[in-house]
């Protein structure tokens, strides 16, 4: 194989049908971040350019806008690929798990770490298609193990659930400390 052919293979672009949508989204996010620089990173009159607090954020976000624009231009000028909607559907299906995580984070302060972890572990197992009794029991024990490791061994400070306030004194103290 010639060197030229090898370099062409190395830099060959593999496009996906939803590439143009991603390019527009990334450009919009980069442009929004660039528009917010003035309110988030100050320029001080007495400092040199390279010691300005806003210098490196401006360079990095500015380059992000430039490269996002180049990506958008390259996607817009290349041939259109069929299947854009199915590709977007795939991306949106992936976002479902981010929503599961956000619901989990929202529920932990109310229901407590242990009950929420068990509930969401079982829910996600069922959602993923694991319906056997053995698998559900395994997920429950895995959830308990995760909570014990994080709260007891690693001593991660996770707020106790509001529901724990209705437990008797000793049990409430145990649940707040270890589960």
N, C-alpha and C positions, 0 to 999 in steps of 0.2 A: 504494500500500500504506500502510495506517495505521501510525502509530508503534507502537501496541500490538501489531499483528500482526508487525511487524518485530522487536520485542523478543522475542516468543514464538518466532519462528523462530531468533533468535540464541541463545537459551538452551534450545532444544529438545534433549532428551536422546536420543541414539541408543544404545540398549542392544544388547548382544550376548548370545547365549545363555549364555555362561560367566561373565557379570558377577557373579553371586552367589558363585561359587567364588573369583574374584579378590578380591571384597570380603572374604570370610572369610579368605583367605590374607593379605591386606594387614593386616587387623585383628589377626590372630594375630602377625604379624611386629612390628607396632607395639607390641602389648601386651608381647611378649617384650622388646623393646628398652627399654620403659618399666620393666619389672621389673628390668632390669640396671643402671639408672642409679645406684643406691646404691653399687654395687661399682666402677663405672667413672668416675664424676665425683664428686669429694669436695665436701662443704659445709664451709667453714671458719668457725669461730665468730667470729674476729676481723674478718672482712671484711664489707662492706655487701652487701646482697642483689644488687645489679646487678654487683658485681665478683667475685661467687662464680664459681669455675671451673665449677660445675654449673648455673648459672642458665640460660644459653642452651641447653645441651643438654636441660635439663628442659622449657623452654618449647617448643622445636622438637619433641621427641619426644612431649610431652604433646599438642600440637596435632595431631601426626600420628595419635595415638590417637583424638582427638575426631573428626577428619575421616574416619578409617577407620570409626569407629562410625556416623557419619552416612551414609557410602556404603553400609555394610552394611544399615542400617535402610532406606534408600531402595531398595536392591535387593530386600530381603526383602518390602517392602510393594508393590512393583510387580508387574505381571502376569508370570506364568511364561512364558518363551519356550522353544519346542522347539529341540532341537539342542544341548543342553548337552554331551553326550558327544563329539559331533563337534568342537565348539569346543575342548574339553579335549585331544582328540587332536591338533588343530592346534598347540596350545601345546606339547605334549610333543614333537611332531616338531621344533619349533624348538629345544628343549633338546638335541637330538642334536648340534648344532654346538657347544654349550658343552662337551659331553663330548669331542668331537673336539679342542677347544682344550686341555682339561685333559690329555688323553692326550699331546698335542704338548708341553706344558710339562713333563710328567713324563719324556718321552723325550729331550729336548734334552740334559740333563746326562749321559746314558748314551751316546747314539748320536752326539751332536754336532749342531751347528746346521745345517750343510749337508746331511748325509744325512737328518736328520729333516725338514727343510723340503722337500726333494725328495720323500721318501716320503709325507708328509702332503699335499703339493700334488697329487701324482698320485692319491692315495687320494680326496681330496675332489673332484677333477675326475671320476674314475670314478663316485663316489657321486652327483654332480650330473648324470650322464648323458653326459658327454663322452668317447666311446670311440674317437674317430678317432686314428690314429697322429699326425697333424699336431697335434692338440690336446694330446696327451700330451707330445710333444716341446716344444711351446710352454710347457707348464706346467713342464717341467724347466728350460728356459732362464730362465723368469720366476723360478723358485725360486733359481737361481744368482744372478741379478741382484739379487734381494732380499737375499740373504746378503751379497753383495759390497758393496752400498750400506750396509747396516746396520753391518757389521763394519769395512769399510775406510774409507768416506767419512764416515759419521756417528760412527764409533768407539764404537758401543754395546758395552758390556762384557757379553758373553754367555759363560757358562762353557763351556769346551771339554769335549767328550765324553770319557767314560772310554775309549771305543774308540780314541781318538787315542793312547793310551799304548802301543798295540801297533805303531804306525808307526815307521819309522826316524827317527833324530834330527832331520835337517833337515826332512823332510816333516812330522813331528810339530810342530815349531816353527812352520812355515808355516801348517798347519791351525789351530793354536791361536791364531795372531795374526790371520789374515785370513779363515778360513772356519770 
